[in-house]
Amino acid sequence: HEYIHQYYCRQRGYEHGKGYRSRNNLHYMDSMQDYLGCEDEILAFGFNVASEMLVYNRKMERTVVYRNYRKYFRQDRKVMLQLQKQVHKYINRLELS
């Protein structure tokens, strides 16, 4: 997980990724939504979901991380779609290796 952060941080020239801001709130807060909705976390947790799916032969909806995201972003389809996109990307990469 942390190596994924390191990789993408280097790719961006050590710039921070985009943070999360809910539609209902116009400023950033210290919450699980702020943490999990950050672009860097979506990228890294996408890898976690993909690896859990392959190692434990689970569907995406049954993984621990995906259920955690669904708990916090049930109303925010955009974040869930970003996570799903990353999961599919990593599954393709992991299956090729």
Secondary structure, DSSP 4 states (H G I P E B T S, - for coil): -HHHHHHHHHHTTSPPPP----SS-SS--SSHHHHHTSHHHHHHHHHHHHHHHHHHT--GGGSHHHHHHHHHHTT-HHHHHHHHHHHHHHHHHHHH-
